[in-house]
Amino acid sequence: MFPKTFATCFLLLLLLPMLSLGQQVSPPDYRAEIARHRAHEDSIFKFDEHSPLKAEAKASFKGLEYFPVDESYRVKARFVRNTQETVFIMPTTGTRNPEYVKYGELHFRLKGQPLKLSVYQNQELKKQPKYMTYLFIPFTDATTGQETYETGRYLDFTIPMGTDSVWLDFNKAYNPYCAYGEGYSCPIPPKENKLPVGIEAGVRNYERVTSKAVPTEVGLGEEAMPEFPGGLSALMKFMNSKFEMPAMAKKAGVTGTVEFSFVVKADGTLDNFQIVKSLRPDVDVMVLHAAKQMPLWKPGMQNGRAVNVKYNMPFKVTSR
């Protein structure tokens, strides 16, 4: 098994069948093509052995969060080959120091503005026959650190063949594995690839499946968190089985995360349910309705005795 620092290579290998050729024409049913692309990515995260998700996160994983498909983010671009290639080290989030060259630039218009993105070629990866024509576009935009991952996002690209007019499809923008787990070393987009507009397309930010308990009795050292019968995986399975998406929210395609809190009392009963981070009022109500059906918990323990503990929990909902 390869080290985690080669996560980017893993991702490229896994997504090879889905790479978007720069010179392809628009498919007859574009939305269906994007739906297949997303289903393929979700399948990798859920089932593949190289998925960056931990076992508990896989158990409750229902798919990545995406912006709605918007064909205006599939744009025609003019590819300009860089005639003076210079090898440089692209900084990463870890200790890896990959060598790249700037292979060219893509010039295009989006939201009424003339824009450009540099396209890079990994010097080690190109030695592999499968990746001889593979190019890489890391970028940031006005959504970075807000709706999308704080480091930036990536696009896959292929060396154009016989034409300088190519397609650039932001609906296929994806996150590096660093967005989903620890131990990965992911390229940081160069400053020249910072777009001044918001790219509301592709994958959104990912909120890791975590939960935290906060003692409600001040001054006592925490010894054990409260626990749902069967653990975190069982908790997420229970919530998924009890939650029902409101009809209007489902019709609107609402997807996102609701964070709520409650108190696990010393006798295992639950009380004081509150919304910490709202998604939409009608969705919030249904999340709390599902949560209030939970059975008795194993209470938190401090200094050898059961105590009341406040528990914060994020819950992802999707209209699919």
Secondary structure as the mmCIF struct_conf table of DSSP 4:
data_model
#
loop_
_struct_conf.conf_type_id
_struct_conf.id
_struct_conf.beg_label_comp_id
_struct_conf.beg_label_asym_id
_struct_conf.beg_label_seq_id
_struct_conf.end_label_comp_id
_struct_conf.end_label_asym_id
_struct_conf.end_label_seq_id
HELX_RH_3T_P HELX_RH_3T_P1 LYS A 4 PHE A 6
HELX_RH_AL_P HELX_RH_AL_P1 ALA A 7 LEU A 15
HELX_RH_3T_P HELX_RH_3T_P2 LEU A 16 MET A 18
TURN_TY1_P TURN_TY1_P1 GLY A 22 GLN A 23
HELX_LH_PP_P HELX_LH_PP_P1 GLN A 24 PRO A 27
BEND BEND1 PRO A 28 ASP A 29
HELX_RH_AL_P HELX_RH_AL_P2 TYR A 30 PHE A 47
TURN_TY1_P TURN_TY1_P2 GLU A 49 HIS A 50
BEND BEND2 PRO A 52 LEU A 53
HELX_RH_AL_P HELX_RH_AL_P3 ALA A 55 SER A 60
STRN STRN1 TYR A 66 TYR A 66
HELX_LH_PP_P HELX_LH_PP_P2 PHE A 67 VAL A 69
HELX_RH_3T_P HELX_RH_3T_P3 GLU A 71 TYR A 73
STRN STRN2 ARG A 74 ARG A 81
BEND BEND3 THR A 83 GLN A 84
STRN STRN3 PHE A 88 ILE A 89
HELX_LH_PP_P HELX_LH_PP_P3 MET A 90 PRO A 91
STRN STRN4 THR A 92 THR A 92
BEND BEND4 THR A 93 THR A 95
STRN STRN5 GLU A 99 LEU A 110
TURN_TY1_P TURN_TY1_P3 LYS A 111 GLY A 112
STRN STRN6 GLN A 113 ASN A 122
TURN_TY1_P TURN_TY1_P4 GLN A 123 GLU A 124
HELX_RH_3T_P HELX_RH_3T_P4 LEU A 125 LYS A 127
BEND BEND5 GLN A 128 GLN A 128
HELX_RH_3T_P HELX_RH_3T_P5 PRO A 129 TYR A 131
TURN_TY1_P TURN_TY1_P5 MET A 132 THR A 133
STRN STRN7 TYR A 134 PHE A 139
STRN STRN8 THR A 140 THR A 140
TURN_TY1_P TURN_TY1_P6 ALA A 142 THR A 143
STRN STRN9 THR A 144 THR A 144
TURN_TY1_P TURN_TY1_P7 GLY A 145 GLU A 147
STRN STRN10 THR A 148 THR A 148
BEND BEND6 GLU A 150 THR A 151
STRN STRN11 ARG A 153 THR A 158
BEND BEND7 GLY A 162 GLY A 162
BEND BEND8 ASP A 164 ASP A 164
STRN STRN12 SER A 165 ASP A 169
HELX_RH_3T_P HELX_RH_3T_P6 PHE A 170 LYS A 172
STRN STRN13 TYR A 174 TYR A 174
HELX_RH_3T_P HELX_RH_3T_P7 TYR A 177 ALA A 179
TURN_TY1_P TURN_TY1_P8 TYR A 180 TYR A 180
BEND BEND9 GLU A 182 GLY A 183
STRN STRN14 PRO A 187 PRO A 187
HELX_LH_PP_P HELX_LH_PP_P4 ILE A 188 PRO A 190
HELX_RH_3T_P HELX_RH_3T_P8 LYS A 191 ASN A 193
STRN STRN15 LYS A 194 LYS A 194
BEND BEND10 PRO A 196 VAL A 197
BEND BEND11 GLY A 202 GLY A 202
STRN STRN16 VAL A 203 VAL A 203
STRN STRN17 LYS A 212 PRO A 215
BEND BEND12 THR A 216 GLU A 217
TURN_TY1_P TURN_TY1_P9 VAL A 218 GLY A 219
STRN STRN18 ALA A 224 ALA A 224
STRN STRN19 GLU A 227 GLU A 227
TURN_TY1_P TURN_TY1_P10 PRO A 229 GLY A 230
HELX_RH_AL_P HELX_RH_AL_P4 LEU A 232 LYS A 242
HELX_RH_AL_P HELX_RH_AL_P5 ALA A 247 LYS A 251
TURN_TY1_P TURN_TY1_P11 ALA A 252 GLY A 253
STRN STRN20 GLY A 256 VAL A 264
TURN_TY1_P TURN_TY1_P12 ALA A 266 ASP A 267
BEND BEND13 GLY A 268 GLY A 268
STRN STRN21 LEU A 270 LYS A 277
BEND BEND14 LEU A 279 LEU A 279
HELX_RH_AL_P HELX_RH_AL_P6 PRO A 281 ALA A 291
TURN_TY1_P TURN_TY1_P13 LYS A 292 GLN A 293
HELX_LH_PP_P HELX_LH_PP_P5 LEU A 296 TRP A 297
STRN STRN22 LYS A 298 LYS A 298
HELX_LH_PP_P HELX_LH_PP_P6 PRO A 299 PRO A 299
STRN STRN23 GLY A 300 GLN A 302
TURN_TY1_P TURN_TY1_P14 ASN A 303 GLY A 304
STRN STRN24 ARG A 305 VAL A 307
STRN STRN25 VAL A 309 VAL A 317
#
